[in-house]
């Protein structure tokens, strides 16, 4: 679910003078992890496996096509029910800020990072295997109970995501702490960006392949991938043990929540981001159309996702170049505008065969990711100083709720209200473009900003942005 976290971390690298409320806590009391292993390659290995193992083997990523196949073809459920399944199974990701507070404030068996990582990786893997057996008991065979099978699969996916959220939160925290300890935040952040985009490319092809060979293989592969984090953590992540609850972390969390609650800039940014992602979605509906009407195999549907991932990787480089020349307002206008227009290419009159499908998915991957990066750039610039970690977790929670909720809303309109697919495409593209009318309401100072060299002093204009609405 956290494929653009690197944008937020990068903003901290580009403006390392932003200290805020956390900087007022003395180094002796700050809740930092003691990084004992001084081998940079070992630390990089933990970061790489941490990002990889908490990004790819999620039910709504590598497991999505396999689970969709079970729900759609084995249980005979409509798109609305499938989209509703993924909205509910991702509930743990909506509360990720709580995981951040928990892991910062309460050491687990004497450590703040290591044991959280070990147990989360192991229990995520066990949960994947357990989900297969739940499906085997309730969803397969002549006496399969569709209602119980749906519930069992949903419960298993929720449990998987719960442990995945914990592991993902700890990975992000460790990345920041290790990067700051070694003065290598930029290198760690670049690694995160690269690995997450590679995961997006792998997810498409591998997801389609696993969906075509059986749920056992899908569960086994996902379990193996997330468990790969366990031996790496056990061997290379060394951390000094502590027993006490970190009262400083709880106090800082309370301070940050109060600051975030008063930040008009952040809330306007959240509203803008939420409305963009809440455009009635086509994700599940498109999978149904690709397999039922166009006759695409699950392998090819997955391959289309890989093509889109490659295009998304290219858009990251494009954005890095353009944002130095154009303001954030221009980048939002370009990204959202092109993304909204590209959405109309999904109209049944154009999206008719495999060649056009490849073209549309690549174009959408490039444009949609360009819009996403601009939105995450907005989020990073709008987050109050000193509240970066908690503020960003809140932003991701809003994004995940809107993204998965919009997919369910689009399927609901189509299945229950009988809105034709071509009308859904126009609604999707139109509502995305409609968000652009809110651009004048965003803080003018932030909208005028561009990427620049690392400043020697904090930018007074950015600090005054709270009142510039």
C-alpha positions as CSV (number, residue, x, y, z in Angstrom):
1,X,0.0,0.0,0.0
2,X,3.1,2.6,0.7
3,X,4.6,2.8,-2.8
4,X,5.3,6.6,-2.7
5,X,6.8,6.9,0.8
6,X,10.2,7.8,-0.7
7,X,8.8,11.2,-1.7
8,X,8.2,12.1,1.9
9,X,11.6,10.9,3.1
10,X,13.2,12.8,0.2
11,X,11.6,16.0,1.3
12,X,13.4,15.6,4.6
13,X,16.7,15.1,2.8
14,X,16.2,18.2,0.6
15,X,15.4,20.4,3.6
16,X,17.3,19.1,6.6
17,X,16.9,22.3,8.5
18,X,13.3,21.5,9.3
19,X,13.6,20.4,12.9
20,X,10.3,21.3,14.6
21,X,8.9,20.0,17.8
22,X,10.9,16.7,17.8
23,X,14.1,18.7,17.8
24,X,13.4,20.2,21.2
25,X,13.8,16.7,22.8
26,X,17.3,16.1,23.9
27,X,19.4,13.4,22.3
28,X,19.5,11.5,25.5
29,X,15.8,11.2,25.7
30,X,14.8,10.9,22.0
31,X,13.4,7.5,21.1
32,X,16.2,6.4,18.7
33,X,17.3,2.9,17.9
34,X,20.9,2.0,18.8
35,X,22.4,0.9,15.6
36,X,25.2,-1.4,16.7
37,X,26.2,-3.0,13.4
38,X,28.6,-0.5,11.7
39,X,28.6,-2.4,8.4
40,X,26.9,-0.1,5.8
41,X,26.1,-3.1,3.5
42,X,24.4,-4.9,6.4
43,X,22.2,-1.9,7.0
44,X,21.4,-1.5,3.4
45,X,20.4,-5.2,3.2
46,X,17.9,-4.7,6.1
47,X,16.4,-1.7,4.3
48,X,16.2,-3.5,0.9
49,X,14.6,-6.6,2.4
50,X,12.4,-4.6,4.7
51,X,10.9,-2.6,1.8
52,X,10.6,-5.6,-0.5
53,X,9.1,-7.9,2.1
54,X,6.5,-5.3,3.4
55,X,5.5,-4.0,-0.1
56,X,5.1,-6.9,-2.5
57,X,3.5,-9.8,-0.5
58,X,0.3,-8.0,0.5
59,X,-3.1,-9.5,-0.2
60,X,-4.0,-6.3,-2.3
61,X,-0.7,-6.5,-4.3
62,X,0.9,-9.8,-5.2
63,X,-2.1,-11.7,-3.8
64,X,-4.8,-9.5,-5.5
65,X,-5.2,-11.4,-8.8
66,X,-5.2,-14.8,-7.0
67,X,-7.8,-13.7,-4.5
68,X,-9.9,-11.9,-7.2
69,X,-9.9,-15.2,-9.2
70,X,-11.2,-17.1,-6.2
71,X,-13.9,-14.5,-5.4
72,X,-14.9,-14.0,-9.1
73,X,-14.7,-17.4,-10.6
74,X,-14.9,-19.9,-7.7
75,X,-17.5,-18.0,-5.6
76,X,-19.2,-16.3,-8.5
77,X,-19.2,-12.9,-6.8
78,X,-19.8,-9.6,-8.7
79,X,-17.3,-6.8,-9.0
80,X,-19.0,-4.9,-6.1
81,X,-18.3,-7.7,-3.6
82,X,-14.8,-8.2,-4.8
83,X,-14.0,-4.5,-4.4
84,X,-15.7,-4.5,-1.0
85,X,-13.5,-7.4,0.0
86,X,-10.3,-5.5,-0.7
87,X,-11.6,-2.3,1.0
88,X,-12.3,-4.3,4.2
89,X,-9.1,-6.4,4.1
90,X,-7.0,-3.2,4.0
91,X,-8.5,-1.8,7.2
92,X,-5.2,-2.2,9.1
93,X,-3.5,0.2,6.7
94,X,-6.1,2.9,7.5
95,X,-4.8,3.0,11.1
96,X,-1.1,3.0,10.4
97,X,-0.5,6.1,12.5
98,X,-1.5,4.0,15.6
99,X,1.2,1.5,14.6
100,X,3.8,4.3,14.5
101,X,2.8,5.5,18.0
102,X,2.8,1.9,19.3
103,X,6.2,0.9,18.0
104,X,7.8,4.2,19.1
105,X,6.3,4.2,22.6
106,X,6.2,0.6,23.7
107,X,9.3,-1.6,23.3
108,X,8.5,-5.3,22.5
109,X,10.4,-7.9,24.5
110,X,13.1,-5.4,25.2
111,X,13.6,-3.8,21.7
112,X,11.9,-1.1,19.8
113,X,12.6,-2.4,16.3
114,X,14.2,-5.8,16.1
115,X,11.5,-8.0,17.8
116,X,8.6,-6.1,16.2
117,X,10.3,-6.9,12.8
118,X,11.0,-10.6,13.6
119,X,7.5,-11.4,14.9
120,X,5.7,-9.4,12.3
121,X,7.6,-11.2,9.5
122,X,7.1,-14.6,11.0
123,X,3.4,-14.1,11.8
124,X,2.7,-12.6,8.4
125,X,4.1,-15.7,6.7
126,X,2.1,-18.0,9.1
127,X,-1.0,-16.0,8.3
128,X,-0.5,-16.5,4.6
129,X,-0.3,-20.3,5.1
130,X,-3.3,-20.2,7.5
131,X,-5.3,-18.3,4.9
132,X,-4.7,-21.1,2.4
133,X,-6.0,-23.7,4.9
134,X,-9.0,-21.6,5.7
135,X,-9.8,-21.5,2.0
136,X,-9.2,-25.2,1.7
137,X,-11.7,-26.0,4.5
138,X,-14.5,-23.6,3.5
139,X,-14.0,-22.7,-0.1
140,X,-13.0,-25.8,-2.0
141,X,-14.8,-29.1,-2.7
142,X,-18.3,-30.0,-3.6
143,X,-19.7,-28.9,-0.2
144,X,-18.1,-25.4,-0.2
145,X,-20.0,-22.8,1.7
146,X,-19.6,-19.5,-0.2
147,X,-20.5,-17.3,2.8
148,X,-18.1,-19.0,5.1
149,X,-15.4,-19.1,2.4
150,X,-15.7,-15.3,1.8
151,X,-15.5,-14.6,5.6
152,X,-12.6,-16.9,6.1
153,X,-10.6,-15.4,3.2
154,X,-11.4,-11.9,4.5
155,X,-10.3,-12.7,8.1
156,X,-7.1,-14.3,6.9
157,X,-6.3,-11.2,4.7
158,X,-7.0,-8.8,7.5
159,X,-4.7,-10.7,9.8
160,X,-2.0,-10.7,7.2
161,X,-2.3,-7.0,6.7
162,X,-2.2,-6.3,10.4
163,X,1.2,-7.9,10.7
164,X,2.4,-6.4,7.4
165,X,1.5,-2.9,8.7
166,X,3.6,-3.4,11.8
167,X,6.6,-4.6,9.7
168,X,6.2,-1.8,7.3
169,X,6.0,0.8,10.0
170,X,9.2,-0.5,11.7
171,X,11.0,-0.6,8.3
172,X,10.2,3.0,7.7
173,X,11.3,4.0,11.2
174,X,14.5,2.1,11.0
175,X,15.3,3.6,7.6
176,X,15.0,7.1,8.9
177,X,17.0,6.3,12.1
178,X,19.8,4.4,10.3
179,X,20.0,7.0,7.6
180,X,20.3,9.8,10.1
181,X,22.9,7.9,12.2
182,X,25.1,7.5,9.1
183,X,24.3,10.7,7.3
184,X,23.0,8.6,4.4
185,X,19.3,9.4,4.4
186,X,19.5,10.2,0.7
187,X,21.1,6.9,-0.3
188,X,18.6,4.9,1.8
189,X,15.7,7.0,0.3
190,X,16.9,6.4,-3.2
191,X,17.1,2.6,-2.4
192,X,13.5,2.7,-1.2
193,X,12.3,4.4,-4.4
194,X,14.1,1.9,-6.6
195,X,12.9,-1.2,-4.7
196,X,9.2,-0.1,-4.5
197,X,9.1,0.6,-8.3
198,X,10.7,-2.8,-8.9
199,X,8.1,-4.4,-6.7
200,X,5.4,-2.7,-8.9
201,X,6.9,-4.3,-12.0
202,X,7.3,-7.7,-10.4
203,X,3.8,-7.6,-9.0
204,X,2.1,-7.5,-12.4
205,X,3.7,-10.5,-14.1
206,X,4.2,-12.6,-11.0
207,X,0.7,-11.9,-9.7
208,X,-0.9,-13.1,-12.9
209,X,1.3,-16.2,-13.0
210,X,0.5,-17.1,-9.4
211,X,-3.2,-16.6,-10.1
212,X,-3.1,-19.0,-13.0
213,X,-1.3,-21.9,-11.2
214,X,-3.3,-22.0,-8.0
215,X,-3.9,-20.4,-4.6
216,X,-1.5,-22.7,-2.8
217,X,1.4,-21.4,-4.9
218,X,0.2,-17.8,-4.3
219,X,0.1,-18.3,-0.5
220,X,3.4,-20.1,-0.5
221,X,5.2,-17.5,-2.6
222,X,3.8,-14.6,-0.5
223,X,4.7,-16.4,2.8
224,X,8.2,-17.0,1.6
225,X,8.7,-13.4,0.4
226,X,7.6,-11.8,3.7
227,X,9.5,-14.4,5.8
228,X,12.7,-13.5,3.9
229,X,12.8,-10.5,6.3
230,X,13.2,-12.8,9.3
231,X,16.7,-14.2,8.8
232,X,18.0,-10.9,7.6
233,X,16.7,-9.1,10.7
234,X,17.9,-11.9,13.0
235,X,21.4,-11.8,11.6
236,X,22.0,-8.2,10.8
237,X,19.7,-6.0,13.0
238,X,21.4,-5.5,16.3
239,X,19.7,-3.4,18.9
240,X,20.4,-2.5,22.5
241,X,17.6,-3.9,24.7
242,X,15.4,-1.6,26.9
243,X,12.6,-2.4,29.2
244,X,10.9,0.9,29.9
245,X,7.9,2.4,28.0
246,X,9.0,5.5,26.1
247,X,7.0,8.3,27.7
248,X,8.8,10.8,25.5
249,X,7.3,9.2,22.4
250,X,3.8,9.4,23.8
251,X,4.3,13.0,24.8
252,X,5.6,13.9,21.3
253,X,2.8,12.1,19.6
254,X,0.3,14.1,21.6
255,X,2.1,17.3,20.7
256,X,2.2,16.3,17.0
257,X,-1.5,15.5,17.0
258,X,-2.4,18.9,18.4
259,X,-0.2,20.6,15.8
260,X,-1.7,18.6,12.9
261,X,-5.2,19.3,14.1
262,X,-4.5,23.1,13.8
263,X,-2.7,22.9,10.4
264,X,-5.0,24.4,7.8
265,X,-2.4,23.8,5.2
266,X,-2.3,20.1,5.9
267,X,-6.0,19.6,6.0
268,X,-6.6,21.5,2.7
269,X,-3.9,19.2,1.2
270,X,-5.6,16.1,2.7
271,X,-9.0,17.2,1.2
272,X,-7.4,17.7,-2.2
273,X,-5.6,14.4,-2.1
274,X,-8.7,12.5,-0.8
275,X,-11.0,13.9,-3.6
276,X,-8.5,12.9,-6.3
277,X,-8.3,9.3,-5.2
278,X,-12.0,9.1,-4.4
279,X,-13.0,9.3,-8.1
280,X,-15.2,6.3,-8.6
281,X,-12.7,3.6,-9.4
282,X,-12.4,1.2,-12.4
283,X,-9.7,-1.2,-11.0
284,X,-12.0,-4.2,-10.2
285,X,-14.4,-3.4,-13.0
286,X,-11.5,-3.4,-15.5
287,X,-10.3,-6.8,-14.4
288,X,-13.8,-8.2,-14.9
289,X,-14.0,-6.6,-18.3
290,X,-10.5,-7.8,-19.3
291,X,-11.2,-11.4,-18.4
292,X,-14.9,-11.7,-19.2
293,X,-15.4,-9.5,-22.3
294,X,-11.9,-9.2,-23.9
295,X,-10.9,-12.7,-23.0
296,X,-7.5,-11.8,-21.5
297,X,-5.8,-14.5,-19.5
298,X,-4.8,-13.8,-15.9
299,X,-1.2,-13.9,-17.0
300,X,-1.7,-11.2,-19.5
301,X,-3.7,-9.1,-17.1
302,X,-0.7,-9.3,-14.7
303,X,1.7,-8.5,-17.5
304,X,-0.2,-5.3,-18.2
305,X,0.5,-4.3,-14.6
306,X,4.2,-4.8,-15.2
307,X,4.1,-2.6,-18.3
308,X,2.4,0.1,-16.2
309,X,5.1,-0.4,-13.5
310,X,7.9,0.3,-16.0
311,X,6.1,3.4,-17.2
312,X,5.6,4.5,-13.6
313,X,9.4,4.1,-13.0
314,X,10.0,6.4,-15.9
315,X,7.6,9.0,-14.5
316,X,9.7,9.3,-11.4
317,X,12.6,10.4,-13.4
318,X,10.4,12.8,-15.4
319,X,9.1,14.4,-12.3
320,X,12.5,14.9,-10.8
321,X,13.5,16.9,-13.8
322,X,10.4,18.9,-14.3
323,X,9.9,19.9,-10.6
324,X,13.2,21.9,-10.8
325,X,11.8,24.0,-13.7
326,X,8.1,24.3,-12.8
327,X,6.1,25.2,-9.7
328,X,4.2,22.6,-7.7
329,X,1.0,24.1,-9.0
330,X,2.1,23.5,-12.6
331,X,3.2,19.9,-11.7
332,X,-0.2,19.2,-10.2
333,X,-2.0,20.7,-13.2
334,X,0.1,18.6,-15.6
335,X,-0.1,15.3,-13.6
336,X,-3.8,15.4,-12.7
337,X,-4.8,16.9,-16.1
338,X,-3.1,14.3,-18.2
339,X,-4.1,11.5,-15.8
340,X,-7.8,12.6,-16.1
341,X,-7.6,12.7,-19.9
342,X,-5.9,9.3,-20.2
343,X,-8.7,7.8,-18.2
344,X,-11.0,8.3,-21.1
345,X,-8.9,5.8,-23.2
346,X,-10.5,3.1,-21.1
347,X,-13.8,3.6,-23.0
348,X,-14.9,0.3,-24.6
349,X,-14.8,1.9,-28.1
350,X,-11.0,2.3,-27.8
351,X,-9.8,-0.3,-25.3
352,X,-10.7,-3.2,-27.6
353,X,-7.7,-5.5,-27.9
354,X,-4.3,-6.5,-26.4
355,X,-2.2,-4.0,-28.4
356,X,-4.4,-1.1,-27.3
357,X,-4.5,-2.4,-23.8
358,X,-0.7,-2.3,-23.6
359,X,-0.7,1.3,-24.9
360,X,-3.4,2.5,-22.5
361,X,-1.9,0.8,-19.4
362,X,1.6,2.3,-20.1
363,X,0.1,5.7,-20.7
364,X,-2.0,5.5,-17.6
365,X,1.0,4.2,-15.5
366,X,3.1,7.2,-16.6
367,X,0.4,9.8,-16.2
368,X,-1.2,8.5,-13.0
369,X,2.1,8.1,-11.2
370,X,3.1,11.6,-12.3
371,X,-0.1,12.8,-10.6
372,X,0.6,10.7,-7.5
373,X,4.1,12.0,-7.1
374,X,2.9,15.6,-7.4
375,X,0.2,14.9,-4.7
376,X,2.8,13.3,-2.4
377,X,5.1,16.3,-3.0
378,X,2.1,18.5,-2.0
379,X,1.6,16.4,1.1
380,X,5.3,16.6,2.1
381,X,5.4,20.4,1.7
382,X,2.1,20.8,3.5
383,X,3.0,18.7,6.6
384,X,3.7,20.8,9.7
385,X,7.4,21.1,10.7
386,X,8.3,18.4,13.2
387,X,5.3,16.2,12.5
388,X,6.7,14.5,9.5
389,X,6.4,10.9,10.5
390,X,2.9,11.0,12.0
391,X,1.6,13.5,9.5
392,X,2.7,11.3,6.6
393,X,1.1,8.2,8.1
394,X,-2.1,10.2,8.4
395,X,-1.8,11.1,4.7
396,X,-1.3,7.5,3.6
397,X,-4.3,6.4,5.7
398,X,-6.5,9.0,3.9
399,X,-5.1,7.9,0.6
400,X,-5.7,4.2,1.2
401,X,-9.2,4.7,2.4
402,X,-10.0,6.9,-0.6
403,X,-8.3,4.6,-3.1
404,X,-9.9,1.3,-2.0
405,X,-13.2,3.0,-1.2
406,X,-13.4,4.6,-4.6
407,X,-12.9,1.1,-6.2
408,X,-15.8,-0.2,-4.2
409,X,-17.9,2.9,-5.1
410,X,-17.3,2.4,-8.8
411,X,-18.2,-1.3,-8.6
412,X,-21.4,-0.4,-6.6
413,X,-22.5,2.1,-9.2
414,X,-22.0,-0.5,-11.9
415,X,-23.5,-3.6,-10.3
416,X,-26.2,-2.2,-8.1
417,X,-27.2,1.1,-9.8
418,X,-26.6,-0.5,-13.3
419,X,-24.4,2.4,-14.5
420,X,-22.9,1.3,-17.8
421,X,-19.1,0.8,-18.0
422,X,-18.6,3.6,-20.5
423,X,-20.4,6.0,-18.2
424,X,-18.3,4.9,-15.3
425,X,-15.1,5.7,-17.4
426,X,-16.4,9.2,-18.1
427,X,-17.3,9.7,-14.4
428,X,-13.9,8.6,-13.3
429,X,-12.0,10.9,-15.7
430,X,-14.4,13.8,-15.2
431,X,-14.2,13.7,-11.4
432,X,-10.4,13.5,-11.5
433,X,-10.3,16.6,-13.7
434,X,-12.9,18.3,-11.4
435,X,-10.4,18.3,-8.6
436,X,-8.3,20.9,-10.4
437,X,-10.9,23.6,-9.6
438,X,-9.7,23.4,-6.0
439,X,-6.1,24.4,-6.9
440,X,-6.7,28.1,-6.2
441,X,-7.7,27.2,-2.6
442,X,-4.3,25.6,-1.8
443,X,-1.7,27.8,-0.1
444,X,-0.1,30.1,-2.7
445,X,3.3,29.9,-1.2
446,X,3.5,26.2,-1.4
447,X,1.9,26.2,-4.9
448,X,4.7,28.6,-6.1
449,X,7.5,26.4,-4.7
450,X,10.0,24.4,-6.8
451,X,12.8,22.0,-5.9
452,X,16.0,23.9,-5.2
453,X,19.4,23.5,-3.6
454,X,19.6,22.6,0.1
455,X,19.1,26.0,1.9
456,X,21.4,27.2,4.6
457,X,18.5,28.5,6.7
458,X,14.8,27.5,6.9
459,X,12.7,29.1,4.2
460,X,10.6,31.8,6.0
461,X,8.0,31.7,3.3
462,X,7.3,28.0,3.9
463,X,7.0,28.7,7.6
464,X,4.4,31.4,6.9
465,X,2.4,29.1,4.6
466,X,0.0,28.2,7.4
467,X,-1.6,31.6,7.1
468,X,-1.4,31.9,3.3
469,X,-4.8,30.4,2.4
